[in-house]
Amino acid sequence: MLKTYRPVCLCELLYYICLMKKQSVRERVIDTASRLFYFKGYNQTGINQIIDEAGVAKASLYQHFRSKEDIAVEYLVRRHSIWMGKLNTYIIDRETPEDKIIGTFDYLLHWLNEVDFRGCGWQNIIVDLPEDHNKIKDQAVYHKNELRNWIHNTLKESIKFSDNQSEELGDEILILIEGAIILSQIQKDEWPIQSAKRACVRLLN
């Protein structure tokens, strides 16, 4: 039986065209802002630069985002999803919970070399943030809490540790991760990650 399709009226067609354009503008703004915020800095990036480099009109940008802070929130939401997704993909073949945690440091080495040791997007954006930018701060806290929970839950899969031990060890490992990231950014070198990995191995043994 042949499938029939209802004719699309002109108004509907225009609506879908406008919708596609809006999605395109939104994606261009987020892509451009993500690159600028991460590699140049949040405070050093202005709305006009985002508009110019994204190739969108100011009116179009403000149809989607009320402020630069709202763009940054979208950037951090997307970054969290991508970063955690890549971490999980990187360690998926590791056999034990301990191997997965240790593999996190190998992931950090891979990622930080890719971005020339630019460091953590959440650490970078929050260090000199205006006091009233709470939506950005909330996203930074959310990401770090999610990473903390991921470490806790991964360790809880191990037969070696109780739940309390998993949480205590997990917090110590999170501190190793965060400190190693920022020190590797300062040093522009991978030795802080390697040192933190060795410390992590000792904690898990």
N, C-alpha and C positions, 0 to 999 in steps of 0.2 A: 504494500500500500504506500502510495506516494505521500510524503509529508508535506503539508501546506503551511505557508508562513503568512502571518498577518502583515499587510502592508504597513510600513513605518511612515507616519505622517511627518511633515516637514518640521513641526515643533519638536517631535521626539528626536529626529535626526540632529537638529541643532543642539538639543540638550546633550546627546551623547558626544558630539564633537567638542562642545564646551567642557564636558567632563574629562575627556581625554586630554584636552589642553591643560586643565587644572592639574591633573595628575602629573603631566609632564613638567609643568612649572614647579610644582611641589618637590618632585624628585630632583630637579636641577638645583633648586635652592638648597635642599638638604645635602646633596652630594658636594656642592661647592663649599657650603659652610663647614661641612665635616672636614674637608681638606684644610681649609683656612684655620679653623679653630684648633685642629690638632697640630699642624706644622707651624703656624704663625702665632697662635695664641688668641684666646677669647677677647681680652681687652684690646689687643692690637688689631682686631678685625672689626671694621665698621659695616653697617648695613649697606652703604653705597658700594663698597668693594664687593660684597656678596651679590648685589644686584648687577654690577658691571660684569663680574666674572661668570655669573650664571646666565647672563644674557636675557634677563627678564625685566619687565617694567616694574617700577616701584608699586604701582597700584595692584599689579598681579601678586606681588609678594605679600602685600598686606591683606589680600583676600584670604591667604592661607595662614599667616602668622601675625600675631598682634605686636610682637616685639622680637628683638634679637635673643632675649632669654628663651622665648618659646621655640625659636629655631634650635637653640643649644639643647633644649630638652629633647627634641626630636633626634638630634645628633647623638645624644648620650643613650637614648632608648635603642636606637639602631646599633650603636657601637656595642652596647651590652650584648645584644642578641648575636651579633657577628663574633665578638670576642669569645663568648662562652661556647658558641657553636664550634669555632675552630679549636678551642681547647679540647672539647669532648671528642672531636674527630681525630685530633692528634694522638690522644692517649687510648683510643678505642681498642687497639690490639694488645694493650698491656694486660697481663693475665691476672695479677693480684691487685687488691686495693693499694697496697704499699707501692707497687710498681707504677700505678696510675698517679699517685701523689708525686713520686720522684720524677715521673715523666712530665709533670707540670713545669719543672725547671728546664727541661729540654724544650718544651713549647716556648717558654719565655726567651730562651736563647734564639730560637728560630724567628720569633716575632720581632724581638728587639733588633736583631741584625737586619731584618727586612726594612725597618723604619729608621735605621741609622741611630739607634739608641735615643729616639725622641722621648721615650718614656711612656708613662701611664696617662691616658687621656683624662681620666678622672682626677688624678693627682694634679696634673697640669692646670686644669680649668679651675680648680677650687682654691689654689694657693693665694691668688690675689683678686678673688671675686668680691664685688660690692656686697655690702652687708645685707641688702634686701633681696638678693637673688636666691630665695629659698627653694624655688623649684629645681634649680640646678644642683644645689646642695643635697636636696632629697634624692636626686638621681645618683649622685656620687655615693651617698650612704647606701642606697638600694643595691648598687652594683657590688660594693664591698661586702655587704651582708649576704648577697647571693653567692659570692665566691666563698665566703666563710662557711655558709651552710653546705655548699658543694663539698668542701674539704671534710667537714664533720661527717656528712652522710657517706662519703667514700670510705673514710676510716672505719665507720660503724659496720661496714661490710666485712671487715677483717675479723678473724677469730682471735687475734692477738690482743685486742683492746676491748675494754668495757665501753659503754656509751660515755661515761664521764671521762675516761682516759682519751677517747676519740675527740671529745670536745676540747679538752685541755691541750692535747697534742696539736689539734687542728688550729687552735689560736696561735700557738707558737710557730707553726709552719706558715700561717698567714703573715705573721710579722716578718719572718724570713723572706717571704715573697715580696712584700711591699717595700721592705728596706733594700732588698737586692735590686729591685726595679729602679728606685730613685738613685741609688749609688751608681748603678751602671749608666744611668743618664748623665750623671755628673762626670764620671770617669770616661765616658764614651768607650767602654770596654766591657767584655763579658766576664771578667774575673769575679765580680760580685755575685753573679748568678751561679757560677761554678762553686764558689765558696759556700753559698747558701744551700746549694744542692748537697754538698758533702755534709753540712750540718744537719740537713733533713734526713739523710741516710742514717746518721748516728742516732737521731731522735727515734727513728722507726725500728732500730735494731734492739 
